[in-house]
């Protein structure tokens, strides 16, 4: 074969390839290598965990009553009231004053013993506990709005995207290996 013929065949093949590439558009519009991220919204879940909180508190208790009917106070009060009442009056008035002193003294002794028993207290420290809910927020993914070749789309990703999402073989590469 002659050289001119070989050159002509070569030029013809090259021309055919160039024309077919131009016709398909792949020569002038390369495939995109990334999609632009327009927005990224974290998707979260709230987890509530019960937790027990305890504190020590001071509690005042009333001591047990030894003489519930306050008999001792009444008897001592009546005796002292009778002695004091006996100091007043004369003749049969002394008897009336003694009796009145005994009654008044008995009542006063009863009241004094009641007040003493009411203020007879002791304190202890007790632990009081309550259950509270402790909240924590976990990010479980991201709803990502992207633009690819003039079209917008939304996908969910496990990790936050950067400014772009890579494209491989015309598809978004969502699960990127961690570096």
FIKOLZA-1660 file (N, C-alpha, C; in steps of 0.1 Angstrom, whole numbers, plus 5000, padded with zeros to 4 digits):
% residues 179
   i   px   py   pz ch aa at
   1 5008 4988 5000  A  X  N
   1 5000 5000 5000  A  X CA
   1 5009 5012 5000  A  X  C
   2 5002 5022 4995  A  X  N
   2 5011 5033 4994  A  X CA
   2 5008 5042 5006  A  X  C
   3 5017 5051 5008  A  X  N
   3 5017 5060 5019  A  X CA
   3 5006 5070 5019  A  X  C
   4 5002 5075 5008  A  X  N
   4 4992 5085 5007  A  X CA
   4 4978 5078 5010  A  X  C
   5 4977 5065 5006  A  X  N
   5 4965 5058 5009  A  X CA
   5 4964 5056 5024  A  X  C
   6 4975 5052 5030  A  X  N
   6 4975 5050 5045  A  X CA
   6 4972 5063 5052  A  X  C
   7 4977 5074 5047  A  X  N
   7 4975 5087 5054  A  X CA
   7 4960 5090 5052  A  X  C
   8 4954 5088 5041  A  X  N
   8 4940 5091 5038  A  X CA
   8 4931 5083 5047  A  X  C
   9 4934 5070 5049  A  X  N
   9 4926 5061 5058  A  X CA
   9 4927 5066 5072  A  X  C
  10 4939 5070 5076  A  X  N
  10 4941 5075 5090  A  X CA
  10 4933 5088 5092  A  X  C
  11 4934 5097 5082  A  X  N
  11 4927 5110 5084  A  X CA
  11 4912 5107 5084  A  X  C
  12 4907 5098 5076  A  X  N
  12 4893 5094 5075  A  X CA
  12 4888 5088 5088  A  X  C
  13 4896 5079 5094  A  X  N
  13 4892 5074 5107  A  X CA
  13 4892 5084 5118  A  X  C
  14 4902 5093 5118  A  X  N
  14 4903 5104 5128  A  X CA
  14 4891 5113 5126  A  X  C
  15 4887 5116 5114  A  X  N
  15 4876 5125 5111  A  X CA
  15 4863 5119 5116  A  X  C
  16 4861 5106 5113  A  X  N
  16 4849 5099 5117  A  X CA
  16 4848 5099 5133  A  X  C
  17 4859 5096 5140  A  X  N
  17 4858 5096 5154  A  X CA
  17 4855 5110 5160  A  X  C
  18 4861 5120 5154  A  X  N
  18 4859 5134 5159  A  X CA
  18 4844 5138 5156  A  X  C
  19 4839 5134 5145  A  X  N
  19 4825 5138 5142  A  X CA
  19 4815 5130 5151  A  X  C
  20 4818 5118 5154  A  X  N
  20 4809 5110 5162  A  X CA
  20 4810 5115 5177  A  X  C
  21 4821 5119 5181  A  X  N
  21 4823 5125 5195  A  X CA
  21 4816 5138 5195  A  X  C
  22 4817 5146 5185  A  X  N
  22 4810 5159 5185  A  X CA
  22 4795 5157 5185  A  X  C
  23 4790 5147 5177  A  X  N
  23 4776 5145 5176  A  X CA
  23 4770 5140 5189  A  X  C
  24 4778 5132 5197  A  X  N
  24 4772 5127 5210  A  X CA
  24 4774 5137 5221  A  X  C
  25 4782 5148 5219  A  X  N
  25 4783 5158 5229  A  X CA
  25 4793 5155 5240  A  X  C
  26 4799 5143 5240  A  X  N
  26 4809 5140 5250  A  X CA
  26 4822 5147 5249  A  X  C
  27 4825 5152 5237  A  X  N
  27 4837 5159 5235  A  X CA
  27 4837 5173 5241  A  X  C
  28 4825 5179 5241  A  X  N
  28 4824 5193 5246  A  X CA
  28 4817 5195 5260  A  X  C
  29 4810 5185 5264  A  X  N
  29 4804 5186 5278  A  X CA
  29 4808 5174 5286  A  X  C
  30 4819 5176 5294  A  X  N
  30 4824 5165 5302  A  X CA
  30 4814 5162 5313  A  X  C
  31 4813 5150 5318  A  X  N
  31 4804 5146 5329  A  X CA
  31 4809 5153 5342  A  X  C
  32 4799 5158 5350  A  X  N
  32 4803 5165 5362  A  X CA
  32 4810 5155 5372  A  X  C
  33 4819 5160 5380  A  X  N
  33 4826 5151 5390  A  X CA
  33 4821 5153 5404  A  X  C
  34 4812 5163 5406  A  X  N
  34 4806 5166 5419  A  X CA
  34 4793 5172 5418  A  X  C
  35 4784 5171 5428  A  X  N
  35 4772 5178 5429  A  X CA
  35 4773 5189 5440  A  X  C
  36 4767 5201 5438  A  X  N
  36 4769 5212 5447  A  X CA
  36 4758 5210 5459  A  X  C
  37 4763 5211 5471  A  X  N
  37 4754 5210 5483  A  X CA
  37 4748 5224 5485  A  X  C
  38 4734 5224 5485  A  X  N
  38 4727 5237 5487  A  X CA
  38 4724 5238 5501  A  X  C
  39 4719 5228 5508  A  X  N
  39 4715 5228 5522  A  X CA
  39 4718 5215 5528  A  X  C
  40 4720 5215 5541  A  X  N
  40 4722 5203 5549  A  X CA
  40 4715 5205 5563  A  X  C
  41 4705 5196 5565  A  X  N
  41 4697 5197 5578  A  X CA
  41 4700 5185 5586  A  X  C
  42 4705 5186 5599  A  X  N
  42 4707 5174 5607  A  X CA
  42 4694 5168 5611  A  X  C
  43 4693 5155 5611  A  X  N
  43 4681 5148 5616  A  X CA
  43 4685 5142 5630  A  X  C
  44 4678 5146 5640  A  X  N
  44 4682 5142 5654  A  X CA
  44 4670 5134 5661  A  X  C
  45 4674 5127 5671  A  X  N
  45 4665 5120 5680  A  X CA
  45 4669 5123 5694  A  X  C
  46 4658 5125 5702  A  X  N
  46 4660 5128 5717  A  X CA
  46 4659 5115 5724  A  X  C
  47 4669 5112 5733  A  X  N
  47 4668 5100 5741  A  X CA
  47 4667 5104 5755  A  X  C
  48 4657 5099 5762  A  X  N
  48 4655 5102 5776  A  X CA
  48 4659 5090 5785  A  X  C
  49 4668 5092 5794  A  X  N
  49 4673 5082 5803  A  X CA
  49 4669 5085 5817  A  X  C
  50 4663 5075 5824  A  X  N
  50 4660 5078 5838  A  X CA
  50 4672 5078 5847  A  X  C
  51 4673 5088 5856  A  X  N
  51 4684 5089 5865  A  X CA
  51 4679 5092 5879  A  X  C
  52 4685 5086 5889  A  X  N
  52 4681 5088 5902  A  X CA
  52 4689 5098 5909  A  X  C
  53 4683 5109 5915  A  X  N
  53 4690 5119 5922  A  X CA
  53 4686 5118 5937  A  X  C
  54 4696 5118 5945  A  X  N
  54 4694 5117 5960  A  X CA
  54 4700 5129 5967  A  X  C
  55 4694 5132 5978  A  X  N
  55 4699 5143 5987  A  X CA
  55 4696 5139 6001  A  X  C
  56 4704 5145 6010  A  X  N
  56 4702 5143 6025  A  X CA
  56 4694 5154 6030  A  X  C
  57 4683 5151 6037  A  X  N
  57 4675 5162 6043  A  X CA
  57 4674 5159 6058  A  X  C
  58 4672 5170 6066  A  X  N
  58 4670 5170 6080  A  X CA
  58 4656 5169 6083  A  X  C
  59 4652 5159 6091  A  X  N
  59 4638 5156 6094  A  X CA
  59 4636 5157 6109  A  X  C
  60 4626 5165 6114  A  X  N
  60 4624 5166 6128  A  X CA
  60 4612 5157 6132  A  X  C
  61 4615 5149 6143  A  X  N
  61 4605 5139 6147  A  X CA
  61 4601 5143 6162  A  X  C
  62 4589 5139 6165  A  X  N
  62 4584 5141 6179  A  X CA
  62 4587 5128 6187  A  X  C
  63 4593 5130 6199  A  X  N
  63 4596 5119 6207  A  X CA
  63 4583 5112 6211  A  X  C
  64 4583 5099 6213  A  X  N
  64 4571 5092 6218  A  X CA
  64 4567 5097 6231  A  X  C
  65 4554 5099 6233  A  X  N
  65 4548 5104 6246  A  X CA
  65 4548 5093 6256  A  X  C
  66 4554 5096 6268  A  X  N
  66 4555 5087 6279  A  X CA
  66 4541 5086 6286  A  X  C
  67 4536 5098 6288  A  X  N
  67 4523 5100 6296  A  X CA
  67 4513 5106 6287  A  X  C
  68 4506 5098 6280  A  X  N
  68 4496 5103 6270  A  X CA
  68 4485 5112 6276  A  X  C
  69 4481 5109 6287  A  X  N
  69 4470 5116 6294  A  X CA
  69 4475 5127 6303  A  X  C
  70 4487 5129 6303  A  X  N
  70 4494 5140 6311  A  X CA
  70 4490 5139 6326  A  X  C
  71 4490 5127 6331  A  X  N
  71 4485 5125 6345  A  X CA
  71 4495 5132 6355  A  X  C
  72 4508 5130 6352  A  X  N
  72 4518 5135 6361  A  X CA
  72 4517 5150 6362  A  X  C
  73 4516 5157 6351  A  X  N
  73 4515 5172 6351  A  X CA
  73 4502 5176 6359  A  X  C
  74 4491 5169 6357  A  X  N
  74 4479 5172 6364  A  X CA
  74 4480 5170 6379  A  X  C
  75 4486 5159 6383  A  X  N
  75 4487 5156 6397  A  X CA
  75 4497 5166 6404  A  X  C
  76 4508 5169 6398  A  X  N
  76 4518 5178 6404  A  X CA
  76 4512 5192 6404  A  X  C
  77 4505 5196 6393  A  X  N
  77 4498 5209 6393  A  X CA
  77 4487 5211 6403  A  X  C
  78 4479 5200 6405  A  X  N
  78 4469 5200 6415  A  X CA
  78 4474 5202 6429  A  X  C
  79 4485 5194 6432  A  X  N
  79 4491 5195 6445  A  X CA
  79 4497 5209 6448  A  X  C
  80 4504 5214 6438  A  X  N
  80 4510 5228 6440  A  X CA
  80 4498 5238 6441  A  X  C
  81 4488 5237 6433  A  X  N
  81 4477 5246 6433  A  X CA
  81 4469 5245 6446  A  X  C
  82 4468 5233 6452  A  X  N
  82 4461 5232 6465  A  X CA
  82 4469 5238 6476  A  X  C
  83 4482 5237 6475  A  X  N
  83 4491 5243 6485  A  X CA
  83 4490 5258 6484  A  X  C
  84 4490 5264 6473  A  X  N
  84 4489 5278 6471  A  X CA
  84 4475 5283 6475  A  X  C
  85 4465 5276 6471  A  X  N
  85 4451 5280 6474  A  X CA
  85 4449 5279 6489  A  X  C
  86 4455 5270 6496  A  X  N
  86 4454 5269 6511  A  X CA
  86 4459 5281 6518  A  X  C
  87 4467 5289 6511  A  X  N
  87 4473 5301 6518  A  X CA
  87 4463 5312 6518  A  X  C
  88 4452 5311 6511  A  X  N
  88 4443 5322 6510  A  X CA
  88 4430 5318 6518  A  X  C
  89 4423 5328 6522  A  X  N
  89 4410 5327 6529  A  X CA
  89 4412 5322 6543  A  X  C
  90 4401 5320 6550  A  X  N
  90 4401 5315 6563  A  X CA
  90 4388 5307 6566  A  X  C
  91 4388 5298 6575  A  X  N
  91 4377 5290 6578  A  X CA
  91 4373 5281 6567  A  X  C
  92 4360 5281 6563  A  X  N
  92 4355 5273 6552  A  X CA
  92 4360 5279 6539  A  X  C
  93 4363 5291 6538  A  X  N
  93 4369 5298 6526  A  X CA
  93 4382 5292 6523  A  X  C
  94 4389 5287 6533  A  X  N
  94 4402 5280 6530  A  X CA
  94 4400 5268 6522  A  X  C
  95 4390 5260 6526  A  X  N
  95 4387 5248 6519  A  X CA
  95 4383 5250 6504  A  X  C
  96 4375 5261 6502  A  X  N
  96 4371 5264 6489  A  X CA
  96 4384 5269 6481  A  X  C
  97 4392 5277 6487  A  X  N
  97 4404 5282 6480  A  X CA
  97 4414 5271 6477  A  X  C
  98 4415 5261 6486  A  X  N
  98 4423 5250 6484  A  X CA
  98 4418 5241 6472  A  X  C
  99 4405 5239 6472  A  X  N
  99 4399 5231 6461  A  X CA
  99 4400 5238 6448  A  X  C
 100 4398 5251 6448  A  X  N
 100 4399 5259 6435  A  X CA
 100 4414 5259 6431  A  X  C
 101 4423 5261 6440  A  X  N
 101 4437 5260 6437  A  X CA
 101 4441 5247 6431  A  X  C
 102 4436 5236 6437  A  X  N
 102 4439 5223 6432  A  X CA
 102 4434 5221 6418  A  X  C
 103 4421 5226 6415  A  X  N
 103 4416 5224 6401  A  X CA
 103 4424 5233 6391  A  X  C
 104 4426 5245 6395  A  X  N
 104 4434 5254 6386  A  X CA
 104 4448 5249 6384  A  X  C
 105 4454 5244 6395  A  X  N
 105 4468 5238 6394  A  X CA
 105 4468 5226 6385  A  X  C
 106 4458 5217 6387  A  X  N
 106 4457 5205 6379  A  X CA
 106 4456 5208 6364  A  X  C
 107 4448 5218 6361  A  X  N
 107 4446 5222 6347  A  X CA
 107 4459 5228 6341  A  X  C
 108 4465 5237 6349  A  X  N
 108 4478 5243 6345  A  X CA
 108 4489 5233 6343  A  X  C
 109 4490 5223 6353  A  X  N
 109 4500 5213 6352  A  X CA
 109 4498 5204 6339  A  X  C
 110 4485 5202 6336  A  X  N
 110 4482 5194 6324  A  X CA
 110 4487 5201 6312  A  X  C
 111 4484 5214 6311  A  X  N
 111 4488 5222 6299  A  X CA
 111 4503 5223 6298  A  X  C
 112 4510 5225 6310  A  X  N
 112 4525 5226 6309  A  X CA
 112 4531 5213 6304  A  X  C
 113 4526 5202 6309  A  X  N
 113 4531 5189 6305  A  X CA
 113 4529 5187 6290  A  X  C
 114 4517 5191 6285  A  X  N
 114 4514 5190 6271  A  X CA
 114 4523 5198 6262  A  X  C
 115 4526 5211 6266  A  X  N
 115 4536 5219 6259  A  X CA
 115 4550 5213 6259  A  X  C
 116 4554 5208 6270  A  X  N
 116 4567 5202 6271  A  X CA
 116 4568 5189 6262  A  X  C
 117 4557 5181 6261  A  X  N
 117 4557 5170 6253  A  X CA
 117 4557 5174 6238  A  X  C
 118 4550 5185 6235  A  X  N
 118 4550 5189 6221  A  X CA
 118 4563 5194 6216  A  X  C
 119 4571 5200 6225  A  X  N
 119 4584 5205 6220  A  X CA
 119 4595 5195 6223  A  X  C
 120 4592 5183 6227  A  X  N
 120 4602 5173 6229  A  X CA
 120 4604 5165 6216  A  X  C
 121 4614 5171 6208  A  X  N
 121 4617 5165 6195  A  X CA
 121 4631 5161 6193  A  X  C
 122 4634 5154 6182  A  X  N
 122 4648 5151 6178  A  X CA
 122 4648 5151 6163  A  X  C
 123 4661 5153 6158  A  X  N
 123 4662 5154 6143  A  X CA
 123 4671 5142 6138  A  X  C
 124 4668 5138 6126  A  X  N
 124 4676 5128 6119  A  X CA
 124 4679 5133 6105  A  X  C
 125 4689 5127 6099  A  X  N
 125 4692 5130 6085  A  X CA
 125 4688 5118 6077  A  X  C
 126 4679 5120 6067  A  X  N
 126 4674 5109 6059  A  X CA
 126 4677 5112 6044  A  X  C
 127 4679 5101 6037  A  X  N
 127 4682 5103 6022  A  X CA
 127 4669 5102 6015  A  X  C
 128 4666 5112 6007  A  X  N
 128 4654 5112 5998  A  X CA
 128 4658 5112 5984  A  X  C
 129 4652 5103 5976  A  X  N
 129 4656 5101 5962  A  X CA
 129 4644 5103 5953  A  X  C
 130 4647 5108 5941  A  X  N
 130 4636 5109 5931  A  X CA
 130 4642 5106 5917  A  X  C
 131 4634 5101 5908  A  X  N
 131 4638 5098 5895  A  X CA
 131 4635 5110 5885  A  X  C
 132 4646 5114 5878  A  X  N
 132 4644 5124 5868  A  X CA
 132 4648 5119 5855  A  X  C
 133 4643 5125 5844  A  X  N
 133 4646 5121 5830  A  X CA
 133 4658 5130 5825  A  X  C
 134 4669 5124 5821  A  X  N
 134 4680 5131 5815  A  X CA
 134 4679 5129 5800  A  X  C
 135 4679 5141 5793  A  X  N
 135 4677 5140 5779  A  X CA
 135 4691 5142 5772  A  X  C
 136 4692 5135 5761  A  X  N
 136 4704 5137 5752  A  X CA
 136 4699 5137 5738  A  X  C
 137 4706 5144 5729  A  X  N
 137 4702 5145 5715  A  X CA
 137 4713 5139 5707  A  X  C
 138 4709 5130 5698  A  X  N
 138 4718 5123 5689  A  X CA
 138 4715 5126 5675  A  X  C
 139 4725 5129 5667  A  X  N
 139 4723 5132 5653  A  X CA
 139 4724 5118 5646  A  X  C
 140 4713 5115 5638  A  X  N
 140 4713 5101 5632  A  X CA
 140 4715 5102 5617  A  X  C
 141 4715 5114 5611  A  X  N
 141 4718 5116 5597  A  X CA
 141 4716 5131 5593  A  X  C
 142 4716 5133 5580  A  X  N
 142 4714 5146 5574  A  X CA
 142 4706 5145 5562  A  X  C
 143 4696 5154 5561  A  X  N
 143 4688 5156 5548  A  X CA
 143 4696 5166 5540  A  X  C
 144 4701 5162 5529  A  X  N
 144 4710 5171 5521  A  X CA
 144 4703 5174 5507  A  X  C
 145 4702 5187 5505  A  X  N
 145 4697 5192 5492  A  X CA
 145 4709 5196 5483  A  X  C
 146 4709 5190 5471  A  X  N
 146 4720 5192 5462  A  X CA
 146 4715 5196 5448  A  X  C
 147 4725 5201 5440  A  X  N
 147 4722 5205 5426  A  X CA
 147 4732 5198 5418  A  X  C
 148 4727 5191 5407  A  X  N
 148 4735 5184 5398  A  X CA
 148 4730 5186 5384  A  X  C
 149 4738 5192 5376  A  X  N
 149 4734 5195 5362  A  X CA
 149 4721 5203 5361  A  X  C
 150 4720 5213 5370  A  X  N
 150 4708 5222 5369  A  X CA
 150 4696 5216 5376  A  X  C
 151 4696 5204 5381  A  X  N
 151 4685 5197 5388  A  X CA
 151 4688 5196 5403  A  X  C
 152 4677 5199 5411  A  X  N
 152 4679 5198 5425  A  X CA
 152 4673 5184 5430  A  X  C
 153 4679 5179 5440  A  X  N
 153 4675 5166 5446  A  X CA
 153 4678 5166 5461  A  X  C
 154 4671 5157 5468  A  X  N
 154 4673 5156 5483  A  X CA
 154 4677 5141 5486  A  X  C
 155 4687 5139 5494  A  X  N
 155 4691 5126 5498  A  X CA
 155 4694 5126 5513  A  X  C
 156 4694 5115 5520  A  X  N
 156 4697 5114 5534  A  X CA
 156 4711 5107 5535  A  X  C
 157 4720 5114 5542  A  X  N
 157 4734 5109 5544  A  X CA
 157 4736 5106 5559  A  X  C
 158 4746 5097 5561  A  X  N
 158 4749 5093 5575  A  X CA
 158 4758 5104 5581  A  X  C
 159 4767 5110 5574  A  X  N
 159 4775 5121 5579  A  X CA
 159 4773 5134 5572  A  X  C
 160 4777 5145 5578  A  X  N
 160 4775 5158 5573  A  X CA
 160 4783 5159 5560  A  X  C
 161 4777 5164 5549  A  X  N
 161 4785 5166 5537  A  X CA
 161 4794 5179 5537  A  X  C
 162 4803 5180 5528  A  X  N
 162 4810 5192 5527  A  X CA
 162 4803 5201 5517  A  X  C
 163 4810 5209 5510  A  X  N
 163 4803 5218 5500  A  X CA
 163 4799 5211 5488  A  X  C
 164 4805 5199 5485  A  X  N
 164 4801 5191 5473  A  X CA
 164 4800 5176 5477  A  X  C
 165 4793 5169 5468  A  X  N
 165 4792 5154 5469  A  X CA
 165 4798 5149 5456  A  X  C
 166 4808 5140 5458  A  X  N
 166 4814 5134 5446  A  X CA
 166 4805 5126 5437  A  X  C
 167 4808 5125 5424  A  X  N
 167 4800 5118 5415  A  X CA
 167 4810 5107 5409  A  X  C
 168 4805 5095 5408  A  X  N
 168 4813 5084 5402  A  X CA
 168 4803 5076 5393  A  X  C
 169 4807 5075 5380  A  X  N
 169 4799 5068 5370  A  X CA
 169 4785 5073 5370  A  X  C
 170 4783 5087 5371  A  X  N
 170 4771 5094 5370  A  X CA
 170 4762 5093 5382  A  X  C
 171 4767 5087 5393  A  X  N
 171 4759 5085 5405  A  X CA
 171 4766 5092 5417  A  X  C
 172 4758 5097 5427  A  X  N
 172 4763 5103 5439  A  X CA
 172 4770 5093 5447  A  X  C
 173 4782 5097 5452  A  X  N
 173 4789 5088 5462  A  X CA
 173 4785 5092 5476  A  X  C
 174 4775 5085 5482  A  X  N
 174 4770 5089 5494  A  X CA
 174 4778 5085 5506  A  X  C
 175 4782 5072 5506  A  X  N
 175 4790 5067 5517  A  X CA
 175 4804 5068 5514  A  X  C
 176 4810 5080 5518  A  X  N
 176 4824 5083 5516  A  X CA
 176 4832 5076 5527  A  X  C
 177 4843 5070 5523  A  X  N
 177 4852 5064 5533  A  X CA
 177 4858 5075 5542  A  X  C
 178 4858 5072 5555  A  X  N
 178 4864 5082 5565  A  X CA
 178 4879 5082 5564  A  X  C
 179 4884 5094 5564  A  X  N
 179 4898 5096 5563  A  X CA
 179 4905 5097 5576  A  X  C
% end
